[in-house]
Amino acid sequence: MDVTFCAGVSSCIFDTVSEWCEPSKLLSSVVSNRLFTMDRSTETTELENEKKKFKRDELPCSPSRVLHLRQIPNHISEAEIISLGLPFGKVTNLLRLRRKNQAFLEMASEEAAVAMVNHYTTSTPYLRSQPVDIEYSNYRELKTDTLPGHARTQAALQAVSAKQSGSVAFTSAFAAEGVILPGEGSILRIIIEDLLYPVTLEVLYQIFSKYGTVLKIITFTKNNQFQVLLQYADPTNAYYAKMALDGKSIYTGCCTLRIDFSRLASLTVKYNNDKSRDFTRLDLPSGDRQPALDPSLTAFGTQNFLFPAYAGAAGFAPPLGFAQGAGLSVPAIPGALGSLAVTSPAVPGQMIIPGATGAPVNSVLLVSNLNPEAITPYGLFILFGVYGDVHRVKIMFKKKEKALVQMADAVQAQIAINYLNGQRLYGRVLRATFSKHQTVQLPREGHEDQGLTKDYSNSPLHRYKKPGSKNFQNIFPPSATLHLSNIPPSATVDNLKNLFTSTGSTVEAFRFFQRDCKMALIQLGSVEEAVHALIELHNYDLGENHHLRISFSKSTI
């Protein structure tokens, strides 16, 4: 139904009409030229008749590209209202009823409107911490050409269109009509809650670069919370990223983004490494941290960012979007979201990112081509424990070159496959894949299996049992360089070199951290030597109540 408003409609009369009408019928044909030429008594009679008619028609509205929004805060801008529809498609019109705290939002297509309603049915939208109610309107189109505020609304819509097409007119379109976005600057402060899996700088870049040019990122841990400072080239980019991503989760049910504006005017980045990055200064040193990525992976602007090797394990994180396929796919914003499609998730608030190569099947792995003369359940527990918490290990009684390893969950199992499949272990190339079994069974009481099955569910050596642990940020593939920590003050370079030499390793180089002598890097003769040394020496008692902690490093000495 087309809705046309006469030129003489004043905001006062319009608000009077809206008080009589049911909200979903607010734009009915009663609001016509004839209505506003009637005297007061005739107007009242017409409205009362319409009100009775509405009460008889209580069936829910059928899908429409015009959506009815309630509980809109008074102090927000039109741009903020429009932003609710951005992840789902182009917004073509807006009618705001300030006195009623309501609005009508017109999408470019009915499909986009359906996607928006479906998504917000399971994930309540918020505007300035105020929940907003969204449902279909009875009307198919908004015609607001003659209404007050039309020019302001069109300026906001044009600005969004300019941004979607990549136009530099985005900011100027707002300024022309005096529309001011509520953002406080171009720097976002991001807190990641329920940090169960790694969220690397590369993952953050891919997510946030879809909303504009990211200049700098700094990650750090404060008050046992993983936090991020991220600077955009334009404050409007920061604003739309906050509106679209605040409250969303990177992985299913965890790693939830809490986003606010920072008071900082600019970020100062001293090092390009795995903790901080200045994308405008690829010449910065790496410092004591891990070295910067290849410059080809850190390009910004319109170029799409690609995850490093190990498909589905972006930046050494767990597979993104492993629940992909659940729900209704929502179109991305052209020029803004790029290929980062938001999918209606099985878990409310979850943001699913395309790119994974497959869904993890279960938490049990089948490990094969083992050396039966050297492998033990404890050795597999330590090695696979680098990539997740191992609950149980079972070496096959009749085929000891095979074993089952049960991880804490399917994502950790996938990470272990990504990094360990194809690695050399005790002279053989290890093979790891998902098992058909859903759990590793312990031996029945009275049945002895020669110690081939072990339960490590309550082991104190689990690396990832503490939410927010820094271990989540330091997961790397096997390498010849090992990161050592929890070293006692009395330990010397020679002590540690001799310890690793005793395992049959060749020590190529060794270096204590300048800022923390409890940590060091040791480089061995090969990746296989490093794998063997980690298995044998992780948790080694160095005395003084210090047990050595070992993990793989990206660095070389």
URCORPE-V813333 format. One record per pair of residues at least 12 apart in sequence whose ideal C-beta (glycine too) atoms are under 7 Angstrom apart, sorted by the first residue. I is the first residue (numbers start at 0). GAP is how many residues later the second one is. If there is no record, write none. Layout:
i = <I;I>
gap = <GAP;GAP>
//
This chain:
i = <0;0;1;1;2;2;2;2;2;3;4;4;4;4;4;5;5;5;6;7;8;8;8;10;12;14;16;17;17;19;19;20;21;22;22;22;23;23;23;23;24;24;26;27;29;29;29;60;60;60;60;61;62;62;62;62;63;63;63;63;63;63;64;64;64;64;64;64;65;65;65;65;65;65;65;66;66;66;66;66;66;66;66;66;67;67;67;68;68;68;68;68;68;68;69;69;69;70;70;70;70;70;71;71;71;71;71;72;72;72;73;73;75;75;76;76;76;77;77;77;77;77;78;78;78;79;79;79;80;80;80;80;81;81;81;81;82;82;83;84;84;84;85;85;85;85;86;86;86;86;86;87;87;87;87;87;87;88;88;88;88;88;89;89;90;90;90;90;91;91;91;92;92;92;93;93;94;94;103;103;105;105;111;114;114;116;116;116;117;117;118;118;119;121;122;122;125;150;151;151;154;154;154;154;154;155;157;158;158;162;162;163;163;163;163;164;164;165;169;170;170;180;180;180;182;182;182;182;183;184;184;184;184;184;185;185;185;185;185;185;186;186;186;186;186;186;186;187;187;187;187;187;187;187;188;188;188;188;188;189;189;189;189;189;190;190;190;191;191;191;191;192;192;193;193;193;193;194;194;194;194;194;195;195;195;196;196;196;196;196;196;196;197;197;197;197;197;197;198;198;198;198;199;199;199;199;200;200;200;200;200;201;201;201;201;202;202;202;202;203;203;203;204;204;205;205;206;207;207;208;208;209;209;209;209;210;210;210;210;210;211;211;211;211;212;212;212;212;212;213;213;213;213;214;214;214;214;214;215;215;215;215;215;215;216;216;216;217;217;217;218;218;220;223;224;225;228;228;230;230;239;241;244;244;245;245;246;247;247;248;248;248;249;250;251;251;251;252;252;255;268;269;269;270;270;270;270;270;271;271;271;272;272;272;272;272;272;273;273;274;276;278;278;281;281;287;287;287;289;289;290;290;303;303;306;309;310;311;311;311;312;312;313;315;315;317;317;317;318;318;318;318;319;319;319;320;320;320;320;320;321;321;321;321;322;322;322;323;323;323;323;325;325;326;326;326;326;327;328;328;329;329;329;338;339;340;359;359;359;359;360;360;361;361;361;362;362;362;362;362;362;363;363;363;363;363;363;363;364;364;364;364;364;364;364;364;364;364;365;365;365;365;366;366;366;366;366;366;367;367;367;368;368;368;368;368;369;369;369;369;369;370;370;370;371;371;373;374;374;376;376;376;376;378;379;379;379;380;380;380;381;381;381;382;382;383;383;383;384;384;385;385;386;386;386;386;386;387;387;387;387;387;387;387;388;388;388;388;388;388;388;389;389;389;390;390;390;390;390;391;391;391;391;391;392;392;392;393;393;393;394;396;396;403;403;403;405;405;412;414;415;416;416;418;418;419;422;422;423;424;441;460;473;475;475;475;476;477;477;477;477;478;478;478;478;478;479;479;479;479;479;480;480;480;480;480;480;481;481;481;481;481;481;481;481;482;482;482;483;483;483;483;483;484;484;484;485;485;485;485;485;486;486;486;486;486;487;487;487;487;489;490;492;495;495;495;496;498;499;499;499;502;502;502;502;504;504;504;504;505;505;505;506;506;507;507;507;508;508;509;510;520;520;520;522;522;533;536;537>
gap = <138;139;139;141;24;136;138;139;140;139;26;138;139;141;142;27;30;140;139;28;27;137;138;137;23;84;14;79;82;27;31;29;32;45;47;79;37;44;113;114;29;113;112;22;16;17;20;74;75;76;77;74;47;50;51;73;46;49;72;73;75;76;41;42;44;45;48;75;38;40;71;73;74;75;76;37;38;40;46;49;50;67;69;70;36;67;69;12;33;34;36;63;64;65;31;32;63;30;59;60;61;62;29;30;31;55;60;54;55;57;24;27;51;52;102;104;105;16;18;74;75;78;77;100;102;47;102;163;13;15;22;24;12;74;75;78;157;160;41;20;22;31;74;154;158;247;157;243;246;250;255;19;24;27;28;242;243;18;19;20;23;242;18;74;14;16;66;69;14;15;16;13;49;51;59;63;47;49;33;38;35;36;219;213;215;17;18;19;210;226;211;225;14;226;225;226;121;26;25;27;18;19;21;22;24;23;15;14;15;172;173;169;170;171;172;169;170;169;66;63;65;54;55;58;52;55;56;78;77;50;53;76;77;80;45;46;47;48;49;52;42;43;44;51;75;77;80;42;50;53;54;71;73;74;38;40;71;72;73;37;38;40;67;69;34;36;67;34;63;64;65;63;65;60;61;62;273;31;60;272;273;277;58;59;271;54;57;58;120;121;214;275;118;119;120;274;275;277;27;51;56;118;74;115;116;117;16;18;73;76;114;105;106;112;113;47;111;112;114;13;24;26;12;100;99;108;133;22;33;91;96;126;127;128;130;26;29;30;33;125;20;21;22;25;19;20;24;87;88;16;18;65;86;16;17;18;64;65;15;51;53;61;62;63;13;59;60;49;51;58;56;57;249;244;243;242;33;38;35;36;96;17;12;14;12;13;102;101;103;100;101;102;101;67;71;95;98;94;97;93;15;14;17;13;14;15;16;18;12;14;20;13;14;16;17;18;19;15;16;14;21;19;21;13;16;225;226;227;264;265;263;264;34;35;48;108;46;43;44;45;102;105;41;159;160;93;96;97;37;41;92;95;33;35;36;31;32;33;34;35;34;37;38;89;22;23;29;19;28;30;32;19;20;16;17;18;19;16;12;14;12;13;14;15;13;13;50;51;53;54;49;73;48;72;76;43;44;45;46;47;50;40;42;71;73;74;75;76;39;40;42;48;51;52;67;68;69;70;36;38;67;69;13;35;36;38;63;65;33;34;63;32;59;60;61;62;31;32;33;58;60;55;56;57;28;29;52;20;51;16;18;75;77;156;13;23;25;12;73;75;152;153;156;148;152;21;32;36;76;78;165;166;25;28;29;32;88;19;20;24;25;27;28;76;18;19;23;73;74;75;76;15;17;66;15;16;17;65;66;14;48;62;63;64;12;61;63;46;58;59;57;52;55;31;33;36;33;34;21;60;16;15;16;58;59;12;55;108;104;106;13;78;77;76;77;78;75;49;52;53;74;48;51;73;74;75;43;44;46;47;50;40;42;72;74;75;76;40;42;48;51;52;68;70;71;38;68;70;35;36;38;64;66;33;34;64;32;60;61;62;63;31;32;33;55;59;54;55;56;58;54;51;17;14;24;26;13;38;22;24;33;29;30;33;34;19;20;24;28;18;19;23;15;17;15;16;17;14;48;12;46;32;34;36;33;34;16;13;12>
//
